[in-house]
Amino acid sequence: MILEILKQVQNDSILLLRYFELFSMVETLRQTKRIIRIVIGFTVLLVGLAMIVLPGPAVVVIPAGLAILATEFLWARRLLDKIKQGASKPFNRKHSGIK
C-alpha cells in the first residue's frame, strides 16, 4: 500500500517536472519570437531612415518598421498613430480647403 502511494507520488512528480520543462520551452520560444520581431523592426526602421538621404521609398519603409515595432512597444504605436493622422490630413475636407 505505501509502496503504491510512493510510486504514484513519483509518477506525479515526473509529470509535474515535465510540465514545467514544457512551460519553460514555450516561454523561451515566446521570448525568442519577441526578440526577432524587435530586431527586424529596428532594422527596417533604420533602413527607412537611411532612405531619407539614399534613394528609396522611405515614406513606406519607416511606417512599416514602426508597425513591426508597434507590436512590442507603446512608443512606436503612438508615433505610428501620429504619422497616420498626419498622412490623412490632406484628405480631410476641413484641412484641404474644399467646401
BALUM-748043 format. One line per 10 residues: their letters; for each residue x, y, z of N, C-alpha, C. Coordinates in pm, whole numbers. Each point is the difference from the previous one (the first is absolute). Layout:
REM BALUM-748043
A) X:Y:Z:X:Y:Z:X:Y:Z | ...
//
This chain:
REM BALUM-748043
MILEILKQVQ) 82:-119:0:-82:119:0:88:126:0 | 92:8:90:89:116:7:88:6:-125 | 43:-115:-47:82:-6:-120:-76:54:-122 | -129:-30:-11:-82:50:-110:-16:152:9 | -17:49:121:-14:145:20:129:70:-39 | 114:-55:36:129:58:-34:22:0:-152 | -41:-109:-66:12:-5:-145:-88:106:-66 | -121:19:53:-91:101:-54:57:140:19 | 58:25:117:61:131:27:117:23:-95 | 79:-105:-24:112:12:-91:-48:28:-142
NDSILLLRYF) -103:-68:-45:-55:23:-133:-56:142:-13 | -69:45:107:-53:137:-1:113:102:-4 | 108:-27:69:114:92:1:64:7:-138 | 10:-113:-66:58:-3:-135:-89:78:-97 | -132:-18:11:-92:74:-87:8:150:26 | 10:38:126:10:141:35:130:59:-53 | 108:-74:10:128:45:-51:-6:18:-152 | -61:-94:-70:-15:11:-145:-86:119:-39 | -104:29:78:-85:115:-26:82:129:11 | 81:11:105:81:121:17:105:13:-110
ELFSMVETLR) 57:-112:-45:95:5:-110:-68:48:-128 | -121:-49:-27:-74:42:-118:-38:147:9 | -43:45:118:-35:140:20:122:88:-22 | 114:-43:46:124:75:-16:38:11:-148 | -17:-109:-75:31:3:-143:-94:94:-74 | -128:-2:36:-97:88:-65:34:146:30 | 36:28:123:35:137:39:127:45:-72 | 96:-88:-13:123:33:-72:-30:27:-147 | -85:-79:-60:-39:22:-139:-71:133:-17 | -86:35:93:-72:128:-5:99:117:9
QTKRIIRIVI) 98:-11:89:100:105:13:86:10:-125 | 33:-113:-59:80:-1:-122:-74:69:-114 | -129:-30:-14:-81:65:-104:-6:151:23 | -11:41:124:-6:142:33:130:70:-39 | 113:-62:32:129:58:-34:16:10:-151 | -44:-103:-72:10:3:-147:-84:113:-57 | -125:20:53:-84:110:-48:66:135:27 | 61:15:116:65:127:35:118:27:-93 | 83:-100:-23:117:17:-87:-44:33:-143 | -99:-71:-51:-49:27:-136:-61:140:-7
GFTVLLVGLA) -78:38:100:-62:132:1:102:113:-1 | 102:-10:86:103:103:2:81:1:-130 | 25:-117:-57:73:-7:-126:-77:69:-112 | -129:-30:-10:-84:64:-104:-7:150:25 | -15:40:125:-7:143:32:130:71:-36 | 114:-60:32:129:62:-33:23:7:-151 | -42:-103:-72:11:4:-146:-88:112:-55 | -119:15:57:-88:109:-43:59:137:29 | 62:15:116:65:127:33:117:27:-95 | 73:-103:-37:109:17:-96:-53:40:-137
MIVLPGPAVV) -121:-45:-32:-60:33:-130:-43:145:-9 | 4:72:110:-31:143:-8:107:70:-84 | 127:-39:17:107:61:-78:42:-87:-117 | -30:-128:5:32:-91:-110:-126:-20:-86 | 17:-46:-122:-119:-23:-82:-81:-118:54 | -129:21:7:-86:-107:48:-128:55:59 | -98:-86:20:-131:44:50:-4:11:153 | 64:102:54:7:18:145:-139:17:61 | -92:65:-74:-134:25:55:-80:-129:14 | 45:-106:-62:-66:-131:13:73:-86:104
VIPAGLAILA) 131:5:-2:80:-89:84:-2:42:146 | 5:129:28:0:47:140:-130:-40:70 | -118:24:-56:-121:-47:68:-6:-153:12 | 58:-72:-96:2:-146:11:84:-44:120 | 115:63:18:83:-31:116:-70:35:130 | -68:114:1:-74:39:120:-116:-95:27 | -63:-49:-105:-110:-94:18:49:-130:63 | 117:-45:-41:57:-121:60:34:26:146 | 62:115:28:36:33:138:-123:28:86 | -108:45:-62:-122:31:75:-63:-125:61
TEFLWARRLL) 36:-117:-49:-51:-123:61:63:-25:136 | 113:68:28:71:-22:125:11:124:88 | 0:120:-62:26:122:75:-113:100:-16 | -39:61:110:-106:101:-1:47:127:-69 | 126:39:18:50:123:-62:-7:-10:-153 | 27:-118:-53:-6:-17:-145:-145:7:-49 | -93:-54:78:-141:7:-37:-48:144:-1 | 41:78:100:-42:141:5:59:79:-115 | 127:-24:-30:64:70:-112:-65:-38:-133 | -33:-126:-15:-67:-46:-122:-139:65:-13
DKIKQGASKP) -72:13:112:-130:67:-3:14:146:-41 | 103:68:49:23:140:-40:31:10:-149 | 78:-93:-49:32:0:-143:-126:-25:-83 | -85:-91:46:-126:-26:-71:-89:123:-1 | -7:70:113:-82:120:6:55:108:-91 | 130:15:-2:64:99:-88:-18:-34:-146 | 1:-127:-32:-17:-40:-140:-144:15:-47 | -95:-7:92:-140:10:-40:-50:145:-5 | 77:96:49:-45:139:0:-31:55:-139 | 80:-26:-101:-33:55:-133:-132:-55:-56
FNRKHSGIK) -45:-111:52:-123:-61:-52:-124:43:78 | 19:70:111:-114:51:76:-52:127:-65 | -132:14:-7:-58:116:-67:31:130:73 | -2:-2:133:20:127:72:144:48:-7 | 96:-89:-28:139:41:-12:42:26:-144 | -75:-50:-96:42:13:-139:-48:127:-69 | -89:75:64:-49:122:-59:-119:-19:-91 | -45:-123:-19:-117:-28:-83:-125:20:83 | -96:76:-54:-123:26:76:-117:-71:-57
//
